[in-house]
Amino acid sequence: MFQDATAYTPKILLASPDPILLAAIEPVLLAAGNCVDIVLSAQAALAFVMGPHPPALALLDANLPGMPISQVLAAVRAHSEVENLPVVLIADSVIQEWIDRLAEGTLDDLILRSADPAYWQVRLDLVLRSHLLAHELESLRESSVRNAQFDRLTGVYNRETMLAMLFRETDRVQRMNSAMSLVLFDIDDFGHWNSRLGVDACDELLCQVANRTGALLRSYDLLGRPGMDEFLIALPACSTANAMTLTERLRAEVFALPFRVAGESIRLSACFGIAVSRGRSPVIVLREAETSLEWAKAAGPEAIQCFGCQPQDSPSPVTFLSSTSGDELLAW
């Protein structure tokens, strides 16, 4: 639901050099519960609008002295902080210029100077309500777009968005003749932790894994969650050797340190699969990353395998129980 315009006290800027108009309109606005600020020139109106506390609505007289009203309107719309400020023009008559301004959205409404004062508050209420509704709809649209692109639990990209962005990055790789690597990793025995700790605690574990992983990435790297306990990293302009180095860091800095959840210290491990794009279809490269991940799972916990590289022996897992940290580490 949008916010009722009568549920708060709008601050209205009334900019006019006309003393008769000011004397007739200001009492009506005040009686309706508005806070009214009056200025007498175009420069003063712009200073007020672009100041630290802009109004909720601006009533601008077309006859403001100091500069043409068209320049005032253009300056208001160009100012990023108040570009969506509702603006109502006070005019002597309806001319084509004002109709064009209304059509293009530079103006939100037009009120004739000769209109009955009691009519003004009705029109302003409609403008405020329309503005609040538009703001609410925009917020809902942005939220809908975000929900469609991101994994709701961890905040990283979902599978569909990640695949779409891989196509975009592949185009860039082809144009720049550069490299791009994919790192796909899967948390070992995550089903055990679901049974041992419950869904809520495991959701928190996934969020912590995503946060730790994201902290190691560059601003233009991509992180997604294509599966329950699976994460995918896309590394533009990254060679196989550099992807291997990052994967070693993931193993040491994300998974070697215990996670705190449900009042316990949890030691997780993961297997990692790496594939290199070389400008090929993301579907093919992702399939290669999945294949290398399967090789890593077959090799054992904490294994790293790279598609097209010589298979590596699985390193011995980092000790699960700590004798120095004082934490009781749970492991599977």
Secondary structure, DSSP 8 states (H G I E B T S, - for coil): ----GGGS--EEEEE-S-HHHHHHHHHHHHHTT-EEEEE-SHHHHHHHHTSSS--SEEEEETT-SSS-HHHHHHHHHH-GGGTT--EEEEESS--HHHHHHHHHTS-SEEEETTS-HHHHHHHHHHHHHHHHHHHHHHHHHHHHHHHHHB-TTT-SEEHHHHHHHHHHHHHHHHHHT--EEEEEEEETTHHHHHHHH-HHHHHHHHHHHHHHHHHTS-TT-EEEEEETTEEEEEEET--HHHHHHHHHHIIIIIISS-EEETTEEE---EEEEEEE-TT--HHHHHHHHHHHHHHHHHH-TT-EEETTS----------SS-SSS---EE--
